[in-house]
């Protein structure tokens, strides 16, 4: 596995850690279609080295939450602040196409998870928010390209230099619970200190002296408290050393977290395992992180706990290449959840697997900003619960709006799967009708989303939602729900929901013979709702999703109804009469994203959609003036 061996320390089998900062340089380039000019916007708070590059129509901004450190260095990027001429778009976050290229190379260049193999490249990312882990020391270039959707000759490009240092000079201790490690032997780095520490809680005190704490692979600790890293200990690593792939492990015997980080910053938890002991307890958690910044969790396995990873009031958290699974089944009164992250900004969840929360959600994000969830497998929530749920910024008990938004969130290239068990595979909105939380600027792109008991995806977003190039598969009466009328607590009606280029598939009639691709709740109260160029295929259904009519339909409405062309707009979607008869692909039982590729017969039968100056995306194959309906593979 990628995290088993560091290229720069193969003889010691350790991971990199950061200590101190190295000066960074910024390089700016522009590729301007038709000219240049323009100035730089003011520097956003808590962002490193933002600037703009002007082209004809685009002023491009590249933000990074840090530009230097020691490997592995997790960095959160975004393009917030980018502007464009109104003739190109009034929604640059959504309607410019962004591509990120990272010049560092990984020993394992592809993510394990992702909707299609072509979408799994670690050193390329798409969209206005991205996260990346620089695994090796060196000076690396990040290049951001933005392209206009309406005029592809209008482009802008910006680059940023990231300086990543080798951790060889860090003060290092090798720790075993069965003997004193010998520096320079069995993977313990030469120059390190060796200590035998039988107490799991006692390991935390070593971070007063050492900035790299390496645990012996294959050793197992029984917890006598949590490994605590407090605010006085800033910057470092807890990782592994030694031969083999067996991670150092802690079994939670006492009712504590494996790791507890409070008020600190710039730590890495790498290549360790945390497991319960089969006895459910309310405080047994894998990793708890509160009131701090910039923590990386990479190569970590967590199972048999109440909460895998929890966070609150955090800026800068990256979960990468990790596996959280087999959570509590609530038989002890504690419904287990893989991750509960509250008020956590600059969040990157990358290349990980989260599975089997028997009685509740798999991942609950209770308030995030400038965040990306990419190349993960998220699956098997509890009955009527969500695989991935993204809520507004509040606590679980706050009902009135607190003035803060969940905003600037990108969810792309994931497999989100509740087809075996669970409610909505994906939900984005307030936690209930009694909460006035507000959400805006969310992009759902390139995912494979599957459900059984409820909608594949359900949304109540106040402003600017884009759902594009996804495959949505369901057994339920609807694939996508749009709560457009706000709620009684004060969350407003939707202004701007753009659902286009999606492939929607009703698997069979085993759950119900009713089907509509979309359910619009109170569209008469919303504005700028557009459903365009979506493939819908469902065989054997004899009513719409609401149980009316004589066959499957594109949409059904409830609440304050609206009219097409006034309150919402549809264009280029599969017609109702074709939903049951116009099969887009050759596969009899499509289960993999590649099975949903439209075949030549479908393309030649007039199932194309004129772009008419509409939104496209450079991450997908496009024709000059038209394209097939539905999602396209990269």
Helices and strands as residue ranges (DSSP letters): G 2-4, G 7-9, E 52-54, E 58-61, E 63-64, E 68-70, E 73-78, E 83-84, H 92-95, E 96-102, G 117-119, E 124-126, E 129-134, E 138-148, E 155-165, G 167-169, E 172-176, E 193-196, H 200-204, G 205-208, E 212-216, E 220-222, E 227-229, E 236-241, E 248-252, E 257-262, E 265-270, E 272-276, E 285-298, E 301-303, E 307-320, E 323-325, E 337-350, E 353-355, E 363-374, E 377-379, E 388-391, E 405-412, E 415-418, E 426-428, E 438-445, E 448-451, E 457-459, E 463-468, E 471-474, E 478-483, E 495-500, E 503-506, E 516-521, G 523-525, E 527-532, E 535-538, E 553-558, E 569-571, G 576-578, G 593-596, H 600-604, E 608-610, E 626-628
